[in-house]
Amino acid sequence: MPSDDAVSRGIDALSMLVVGEATLAETLLHVAELSVEVLEPAAFCGLTLLIDAKAQTGVFTNPTAPQIDQAQYDSGHGPCLEAFHTGEVVHVTSTADDRRWPEFSAAASARRSTPCGGTSPTDPHRTPLSPPWRR
């Protein structure tokens, strides 16, 4: 759980974003980078986006994120896809213990990465966030 101070810093940084001065990709990358800063001990973060009607890790802070996420896209289920379809917050605290999405957990474990956050779309028509990762 991030500290109140870290969350405050993240909100302050987000409030300074002027979306009109950056591309959508640049803005989303900045959001992913802020997630890593705020959600310690996150090592990286990726954002799952619908691109040409296909779920993809469109923005990421480390090339490992899309490698891990690909397991859920290939199998058709995983935390980001679950959040997208249900509109619910999905938490994965340990891929070693979580049995809901075995392909996803295996991909994360193989890369020695464990999600430490949850996906959190507020509307099922919006793009879900992939969890920040820690090593």
SELUM-431056 format. One record per atom (N, C-alpha, C): residue number from 1; atom name; x, y, z. Coordinates in nm, 2 decimals. Layout:
<nodes>
num/atomo/u/v/w
NUM/CA/X/Y/Z .
...
</nodes>
This chain:
<nodes>
num/atomo/u/v/w
1/N/0.08/-0.12/0.00 .
1/CA/0.00/0.00/0.00 .
1/C/0.09/0.12/0.00 .
2/N/0.07/0.22/-0.09 .
2/CA/0.15/0.34/-0.10 .
2/C/0.12/0.43/0.02 .
3/N/0.23/0.50/0.06 .
3/CA/0.21/0.60/0.17 .
3/C/0.12/0.71/0.12 .
4/N/0.06/0.78/0.22 .
4/CA/-0.02/0.90/0.19 .
4/C/0.06/1.00/0.12 .
5/N/0.19/1.02/0.16 .
5/CA/0.28/1.12/0.10 .
5/C/0.31/1.08/-0.05 .
6/N/0.33/0.95/-0.07 .
6/CA/0.36/0.91/-0.21 .
6/C/0.23/0.93/-0.30 .
7/N/0.12/0.90/-0.25 .
7/CA/-0.01/0.93/-0.32 .
7/C/-0.03/1.08/-0.35 .
8/N/0.00/1.16/-0.25 .
8/CA/-0.01/1.30/-0.27 .
8/C/0.08/1.35/-0.37 .
9/N/0.21/1.30/-0.37 .
9/CA/0.30/1.34/-0.48 .
9/C/0.26/1.30/-0.61 .
10/N/0.20/1.18/-0.62 .
10/CA/0.15/1.13/-0.75 .
10/C/0.03/1.21/-0.80 .
11/N/-0.06/1.25/-0.71 .
11/CA/-0.17/1.33/-0.75 .
11/C/-0.13/1.47/-0.79 .
12/N/-0.03/1.53/-0.72 .
12/CA/0.02/1.66/-0.76 .
12/C/0.09/1.65/-0.90 .
13/N/0.16/1.55/-0.92 .
13/CA/0.23/1.53/-1.06 .
13/C/0.12/1.52/-1.17 .
14/N/0.02/1.44/-1.14 .
14/CA/-0.09/1.42/-1.24 .
14/C/-0.16/1.55/-1.26 .
15/N/-0.18/1.63/-1.16 .
15/CA/-0.25/1.76/-1.18 .
15/C/-0.17/1.86/-1.26 .
16/N/-0.04/1.84/-1.27 .
16/CA/0.04/1.93/-1.35 .
16/C/0.05/1.89/-1.50 .
17/N/-0.01/1.77/-1.53 .
17/CA/-0.01/1.73/-1.67 .
17/C/-0.10/1.82/-1.75 .
18/N/-0.05/1.86/-1.86 .
18/CA/-0.13/1.94/-1.95 .
18/C/-0.15/1.85/-2.07 .
19/N/-0.26/1.78/-2.08 .
19/CA/-0.27/1.68/-2.19 .
19/C/-0.26/1.74/-2.33 .
20/N/-0.30/1.86/-2.35 .
20/CA/-0.29/1.92/-2.48 .
20/C/-0.15/1.94/-2.53 .
21/N/-0.05/1.94/-2.44 .
21/CA/0.09/1.96/-2.48 .
21/C/0.16/1.83/-2.52 .
22/N/0.10/1.72/-2.50 .
22/CA/0.17/1.59/-2.53 .
22/C/0.07/1.50/-2.61 .
23/N/0.13/1.40/-2.67 .
23/CA/0.05/1.30/-2.74 .
23/C/-0.02/1.21/-2.64 .
24/N/-0.12/1.14/-2.68 .
24/CA/-0.19/1.05/-2.59 .
24/C/-0.09/0.94/-2.54 .
25/N/0.00/0.89/-2.63 .
25/CA/0.10/0.79/-2.58 .
25/C/0.19/0.85/-2.48 .
26/N/0.24/0.98/-2.50 .
26/CA/0.33/1.04/-2.40 .
26/C/0.26/1.06/-2.27 .
27/N/0.13/1.10/-2.27 .
27/CA/0.05/1.12/-2.15 .
27/C/0.04/0.99/-2.07 .
28/N/0.00/0.88/-2.15 .
28/CA/-0.02/0.75/-2.08 .
28/C/0.11/0.70/-2.03 .
29/N/0.22/0.72/-2.10 .
29/CA/0.35/0.68/-2.05 .
29/C/0.39/0.75/-1.92 .
30/N/0.35/0.88/-1.91 .
30/CA/0.38/0.95/-1.79 .
30/C/0.30/0.90/-1.68 .
31/N/0.17/0.86/-1.70 .
31/CA/0.09/0.80/-1.60 .
31/C/0.15/0.67/-1.55 .
32/N/0.20/0.59/-1.64 .
32/CA/0.26/0.46/-1.60 .
32/C/0.39/0.49/-1.52 .
33/N/0.47/0.58/-1.56 .
33/CA/0.59/0.62/-1.48 .
33/C/0.55/0.67/-1.34 .
34/N/0.45/0.75/-1.33 .
34/CA/0.40/0.80/-1.20 .
34/C/0.35/0.68/-1.11 .
35/N/0.29/0.58/-1.18 .
35/CA/0.24/0.46/-1.10 .
35/C/0.36/0.39/-1.04 .
36/N/0.47/0.38/-1.11 .
36/CA/0.59/0.31/-1.06 .
36/C/0.64/0.39/-0.94 .
37/N/0.64/0.52/-0.95 .
37/CA/0.70/0.60/-0.84 .
37/C/0.61/0.59/-0.72 .
38/N/0.48/0.59/-0.74 .
38/CA/0.39/0.59/-0.62 .
38/C/0.37/0.46/-0.56 .
39/N/0.36/0.35/-0.64 .
39/CA/0.33/0.22/-0.59 .
39/C/0.46/0.14/-0.56 .
40/N/0.54/0.18/-0.46 .
40/CA/0.66/0.11/-0.42 .
40/C/0.62/-0.02/-0.37 .
41/N/0.70/-0.13/-0.40 .
41/CA/0.82/-0.13/-0.47 .
41/C/0.81/-0.17/-0.62 .
42/N/0.72/-0.11/-0.69 .
42/CA/0.70/-0.14/-0.83 .
42/C/0.82/-0.11/-0.91 .
43/N/0.86/-0.21/-1.00 .
43/CA/0.97/-0.19/-1.08 .
43/C/0.93/-0.14/-1.22 .
44/N/0.81/-0.18/-1.26 .
44/CA/0.76/-0.13/-1.39 .
44/C/0.61/-0.14/-1.40 .
45/N/0.56/-0.08/-1.51 .
45/CA/0.41/-0.08/-1.53 .
45/C/0.38/-0.08/-1.67 .
46/N/0.27/-0.14/-1.71 .
46/CA/0.22/-0.14/-1.85 .
46/C/0.07/-0.11/-1.85 .
47/N/0.03/-0.05/-1.95 .
47/CA/-0.12/-0.02/-1.97 .
47/C/-0.17/-0.10/-2.08 .
48/N/-0.27/-0.18/-2.05 .
48/CA/-0.34/-0.25/-2.15 .
48/C/-0.44/-0.16/-2.22 .
49/N/-0.43/-0.16/-2.35 .
49/CA/-0.52/-0.07/-2.43 .
49/C/-0.58/-0.16/-2.54 .
50/N/-0.70/-0.12/-2.59 .
50/CA/-0.76/-0.18/-2.70 .
50/C/-0.71/-0.11/-2.82 .
51/N/-0.64/-0.18/-2.91 .
51/CA/-0.58/-0.12/-3.03 .
51/C/-0.63/-0.21/-3.14 .
52/N/-0.71/-0.14/-3.23 .
52/CA/-0.77/-0.22/-3.34 .
52/C/-0.85/-0.33/-3.29 .
53/N/-0.93/-0.31/-3.19 .
53/CA/-1.02/-0.40/-3.12 .
53/C/-0.95/-0.52/-3.06 .
54/N/-0.82/-0.51/-3.03 .
54/CA/-0.74/-0.62/-2.98 .
54/C/-0.67/-0.56/-2.85 .
55/N/-0.67/-0.64/-2.74 .
55/CA/-0.60/-0.60/-2.62 .
55/C/-0.45/-0.61/-2.64 .
56/N/-0.38/-0.50/-2.61 .
56/CA/-0.23/-0.50/-2.62 .
56/C/-0.18/-0.41/-2.51 .
57/N/-0.05/-0.44/-2.47 .
57/CA/0.02/-0.35/-2.38 .
57/C/0.07/-0.24/-2.46 .
58/N/-0.01/-0.13/-2.47 .
58/CA/0.03/-0.02/-2.56 .
58/C/0.13/0.07/-2.51 .
59/N/0.14/0.08/-2.38 .
59/CA/0.24/0.17/-2.31 .
59/C/0.30/0.09/-2.20 .
60/N/0.43/0.10/-2.18 .
60/CA/0.50/0.03/-2.07 .
60/C/0.63/0.10/-2.04 .
61/N/0.67/0.08/-1.91 .
61/CA/0.79/0.14/-1.87 .
61/C/0.91/0.05/-1.87 .
62/N/0.89/-0.08/-1.91 .
62/CA/0.99/-0.18/-1.92 .
62/C/0.94/-0.29/-2.02 .
63/N/1.03/-0.33/-2.11 .
63/CA/0.98/-0.43/-2.21 .
63/C/0.93/-0.56/-2.15 .
64/N/0.96/-0.59/-2.02 .
64/CA/0.91/-0.71/-1.96 .
64/C/0.75/-0.71/-1.95 .
65/N/0.69/-0.59/-1.93 .
65/CA/0.55/-0.58/-1.91 .
65/C/0.47/-0.64/-2.02 .
66/N/0.50/-0.61/-2.15 .
66/CA/0.42/-0.67/-2.26 .
66/C/0.45/-0.82/-2.27 .
67/N/0.57/-0.86/-2.23 .
67/CA/0.60/-1.01/-2.24 .
67/C/0.51/-1.08/-2.14 .
68/N/0.49/-1.03/-2.02 .
68/CA/0.41/-1.10/-1.92 .
68/C/0.26/-1.09/-1.97 .
69/N/0.22/-0.97/-2.01 .
69/CA/0.08/-0.95/-2.05 .
69/C/0.04/-1.04/-2.16 .
70/N/0.13/-1.07/-2.25 .
70/CA/0.10/-1.15/-2.37 .
70/C/0.03/-1.28/-2.33 .
71/N/0.07/-1.34/-2.22 .
71/CA/0.01/-1.46/-2.17 .
71/C/-0.14/-1.45/-2.15 .
72/N/-0.18/-1.34/-2.10 .
72/CA/-0.33/-1.32/-2.08 .
72/C/-0.40/-1.30/-2.21 .
73/N/-0.33/-1.23/-2.30 .
73/CA/-0.40/-1.20/-2.43 .
73/C/-0.41/-1.33/-2.51 .
74/N/-0.30/-1.42/-2.51 .
74/CA/-0.30/-1.54/-2.58 .
74/C/-0.41/-1.64/-2.52 .
75/N/-0.42/-1.64/-2.39 .
75/CA/-0.51/-1.74/-2.33 .
75/C/-0.66/-1.69/-2.32 .
76/N/-0.67/-1.56/-2.33 .
76/CA/-0.80/-1.50/-2.33 .
76/C/-0.85/-1.46/-2.19 .
77/N/-0.77/-1.48/-2.09 .
77/CA/-0.80/-1.44/-1.95 .
77/C/-0.68/-1.40/-1.87 .
78/N/-0.70/-1.31/-1.78 .
78/CA/-0.60/-1.26/-1.69 .
78/C/-0.65/-1.14/-1.62 .
79/N/-0.58/-1.08/-1.53 .
79/CA/-0.63/-0.98/-1.45 .
79/C/-0.67/-0.85/-1.52 .
80/N/-0.60/-0.81/-1.62 .
80/CA/-0.64/-0.69/-1.70 .
80/C/-0.77/-0.72/-1.78 .
81/N/-0.77/-0.84/-1.84 .
81/CA/-0.89/-0.87/-1.92 .
81/C/-1.01/-0.89/-1.83 .
82/N/-0.99/-0.95/-1.71 .
82/CA/-1.10/-0.96/-1.61 .
82/C/-1.16/-0.83/-1.57 .
83/N/-1.07/-0.73/-1.54 .
83/CA/-1.11/-0.60/-1.50 .
83/C/-1.18/-0.53/-1.61 .
84/N/-1.13/-0.54/-1.73 .
84/CA/-1.20/-0.48/-1.85 .
84/C/-1.34/-0.53/-1.87 .
85/N/-1.36/-0.66/-1.86 .
85/CA/-1.49/-0.72/-1.88 .
85/C/-1.59/-0.70/-1.77 .
86/N/-1.54/-0.70/-1.65 .
86/CA/-1.63/-0.68/-1.53 .
86/C/-1.64/-0.54/-1.48 .
87/N/-1.54/-0.46/-1.51 .
87/CA/-1.55/-0.32/-1.45 .
87/C/-1.51/-0.32/-1.30 .
88/N/-1.46/-0.43/-1.25 .
88/CA/-1.42/-0.44/-1.11 .
88/C/-1.27/-0.43/-1.10 .
89/N/-1.23/-0.38/-0.98 .
89/CA/-1.09/-0.38/-0.94 .
89/C/-1.04/-0.52/-0.92 .
90/N/-0.93/-0.56/-0.98 .
90/CA/-0.87/-0.69/-0.97 .
90/C/-0.73/-0.68/-0.90 .
91/N/-0.71/-0.75/-0.80 .
91/CA/-0.58/-0.75/-0.73 .
91/C/-0.51/-0.89/-0.74 .
92/N/-0.38/-0.89/-0.77 .
92/CA/-0.30/-1.01/-0.77 .
92/C/-0.18/-0.98/-0.68 .
93/N/-0.18/-1.03/-0.56 .
93/CA/-0.07/-1.00/-0.47 .
93/C/0.04/-1.10/-0.48 .
94/N/0.02/-1.22/-0.54 .
94/CA/0.12/-1.31/-0.55 .
94/C/0.09/-1.41/-0.67 .
95/N/0.17/-1.40/-0.77 .
95/CA/0.14/-1.50/-0.89 .
95/C/0.18/-1.64/-0.84 .
96/N/0.26/-1.66/-0.74 .
96/CA/0.30/-1.79/-0.69 .
96/C/0.18/-1.86/-0.63 .
97/N/0.09/-1.78/-0.57 .
97/CA/-0.02/-1.83/-0.49 .
97/C/-0.16/-1.82/-0.57 .
98/N/-0.16/-1.73/-0.67 .
98/CA/-0.29/-1.71/-0.74 .
98/C/-0.31/-1.81/-0.85 .
99/N/-0.43/-1.88/-0.84 .
99/CA/-0.46/-1.99/-0.94 .
99/C/-0.57/-1.95/-1.04 .
100/N/-0.61/-1.82/-1.04 .
100/CA/-0.72/-1.78/-1.13 .
100/C/-0.67/-1.78/-1.27 .
101/N/-0.55/-1.74/-1.30 .
101/CA/-0.50/-1.73/-1.44 .
101/C/-0.36/-1.79/-1.45 .
102/N/-0.36/-1.93/-1.46 .
102/CA/-0.23/-2.00/-1.45 .
102/C/-0.13/-1.96/-1.56 .
103/N/-0.17/-1.92/-1.68 .
103/CA/-0.08/-1.88/-1.79 .
103/C/-0.01/-1.75/-1.75 .
104/N/-0.10/-1.66/-1.70 .
104/CA/-0.05/-1.53/-1.67 .
104/C/0.05/-1.54/-1.55 .
105/N/0.01/-1.62/-1.45 .
105/CA/0.10/-1.64/-1.33 .
105/C/0.23/-1.70/-1.37 .
106/N/0.23/-1.80/-1.46 .
106/CA/0.35/-1.87/-1.50 .
106/C/0.44/-1.77/-1.58 .
107/N/0.38/-1.68/-1.66 .
107/CA/0.46/-1.59/-1.74 .
107/C/0.53/-1.49/-1.64 .
108/N/0.46/-1.44/-1.54 .
108/CA/0.51/-1.35/-1.44 .
108/C/0.62/-1.41/-1.36 .
109/N/0.59/-1.54/-1.31 .
109/CA/0.69/-1.61/-1.23 .
109/C/0.82/-1.64/-1.31 .
110/N/0.80/-1.67/-1.44 .
110/CA/0.92/-1.71/-1.52 .
110/C/1.01/-1.58/-1.54 .
111/N/0.95/-1.47/-1.53 .
111/CA/1.03/-1.34/-1.54 .
111/C/1.06/-1.28/-1.40 .
112/N/1.04/-1.36/-1.30 .
112/CA/1.06/-1.32/-1.16 .
112/C/1.00/-1.19/-1.12 .
113/N/0.88/-1.18/-1.17 .
113/CA/0.80/-1.05/-1.15 .
113/C/0.67/-1.09/-1.08 .
114/N/0.63/-1.01/-0.99 .
114/CA/0.50/-1.04/-0.92 .
114/C/0.42/-0.91/-0.92 .
115/N/0.30/-0.91/-0.97 .
115/CA/0.21/-0.79/-0.96 .
115/C/0.20/-0.75/-0.81 .
116/N/0.20/-0.62/-0.79 .
116/CA/0.18/-0.57/-0.66 .
116/C/0.07/-0.47/-0.65 .
117/N/0.00/-0.46/-0.76 .
117/CA/-0.12/-0.37/-0.77 .
117/C/-0.23/-0.44/-0.84 .
118/N/-0.34/-0.37/-0.86 .
118/CA/-0.46/-0.42/-0.92 .
118/C/-0.49/-0.34/-1.04 .
119/N/-0.57/-0.40/-1.13 .
119/CA/-0.63/-0.33/-1.24 .
119/C/-0.75/-0.25/-1.20 .
120/N/-0.77/-0.14/-1.25 .
120/CA/-0.88/-0.06/-1.20 .
120/C/-0.95/0.03/-1.30 .
121/N/-1.02/-0.03/-1.39 .
121/CA/-1.11/0.06/-1.48 .
121/C/-1.23/0.10/-1.40 .
122/N/-1.28/0.22/-1.42 .
122/CA/-1.40/0.27/-1.35 .
122/C/-1.52/0.25/-1.44 .
123/N/-1.50/0.22/-1.56 .
123/CA/-1.61/0.20/-1.66 .
123/C/-1.57/0.09/-1.75 .
124/N/-1.66/-0.01/-1.77 .
124/CA/-1.62/-0.13/-1.86 .
124/C/-1.59/-0.09/-2.00 .
125/N/-1.62/0.03/-2.04 .
125/CA/-1.59/0.07/-2.18 .
125/C/-1.45/0.14/-2.19 .
126/N/-1.39/0.17/-2.07 .
126/CA/-1.26/0.23/-2.07 .
126/C/-1.15/0.13/-2.07 .
127/N/-1.03/0.17/-2.09 .
127/CA/-0.91/0.09/-2.10 .
127/C/-0.87/0.05/-1.96 .
128/N/-0.84/-0.08/-1.94 .
128/CA/-0.79/-0.12/-1.81 .
128/C/-0.64/-0.09/-1.79 .
129/N/-0.60/-0.07/-1.67 .
129/CA/-0.46/-0.06/-1.63 .
129/C/-0.40/-0.19/-1.60 .
130/N/-0.28/-0.22/-1.66 .
130/CA/-0.21/-0.34/-1.61 .
130/C/-0.15/-0.30/-1.48 .
131/N/-0.13/-0.41/-1.40 .
131/CA/-0.07/-0.38/-1.27 .
131/C/0.08/-0.34/-1.28 .
132/N/0.12/-0.25/-1.19 .
132/CA/0.26/-0.23/-1.18 .
132/C/0.33/-0.36/-1.12 .
133/N/0.45/-0.38/-1.16 .
133/CA/0.52/-0.50/-1.13 .
133/C/0.64/-0.48/-1.03 .
134/N/0.67/-0.58/-0.96 .
134/CA/0.79/-0.57/-0.88 .
134/C/0.88/-0.69/-0.90 .
135/N/1.00/-0.68/-0.88 .
135/CA/1.09/-0.80/-0.89 .
135/C/1.14/-0.84/-0.76 .
</nodes>
